Amino acid sequence: MKPKIDFSSSGQLVSLIHEGVEFFHPGGASNYNGPGWSNSEIVCFPVFGPVLNNLVQVGESEFVLDQHGISRHMPFKIERTEEIVLYQEYSGKNIPNSKWKEGSHRPETLNWMSYRLEKKFEPVDDGLIVSLTVENKSERVMPFMIGWHPAFKVNGPVEEGIFYYGKNDGNSITLLEVIKASNMPPNEAYLLPDTSMIKYVNEKIGITFSSEDFKHAMLWSPSEKSEMFCKEFSAPTLPILPVRKKQYFGDDITNFELLNQGSKNTHAVHIGLMVE
């Protein structure tokens, strides 16, 4: 049986129910005031991770971005088709930074090159396929990073949660270890480079994450009381911790993907759901 999914008014996936079990953290729902993250999922684009001094330079042009980029600060509009497609279009003008507060170190406004970004959700018998498609609508080549940052319910005792990864699931880390890593600088997350498949198990539920497009992963959970964890996918790299005053996109081309004018690029992930 295909899972049931639901969205917030801003286009966040806030519910993923399979065989009567809610798998998704509802932080992005308008009426949610519980523990944990205040979102359910975000798209990280055109950067994944921190931005030194909030400045990114491409050639002679300078752009102002905050952590995880600009996409998270704009709503998605919903188009209903056989799959569910949500989209946002950005024209290149300054937009307000939703994370900015008076006296904050964050920039008040953000900007980037023009683009269209689509999220497609396709329920399948064993779970959900999520695809992110970026179209470059600017007049230049666009270097970029992209990530998807979904949050899931622990669905069991925190001390029973465990993640398996690597060849034949030969490596593992407990949810308690992820929580500890999430509170330790500089990464404040558990990094899994070159990992495209992970399995989470807690008592009688299981979640598998697999992708041929996203090459790296991170795990994050803020506390034992948060009742949630995030599985973060990124391409082509994990977060870059820059040491200069600005980030220069394109200095090391292995850290970025390039998208020509009018071209599109898609990254997809399969989420498998299991209830015993």
Helices and strands as residue ranges (DSSP letters): E 4-7, E 13-18, E 21-22, E 41-44, G 52-54, E 55-58, E 61-64, G 71-73, E 77-80, E 84-90, E 95-96, E 109-110, E 115-124, E 127-136, E 142-144, E 146-153, G 158-160, E 162-165, G 167-169, E 171-174, H 175-182, E 190-192, E 197-202, E 205-210, E 216-220, E 228-235, E 247-248, G 253-255, E 257-259, E 264-275
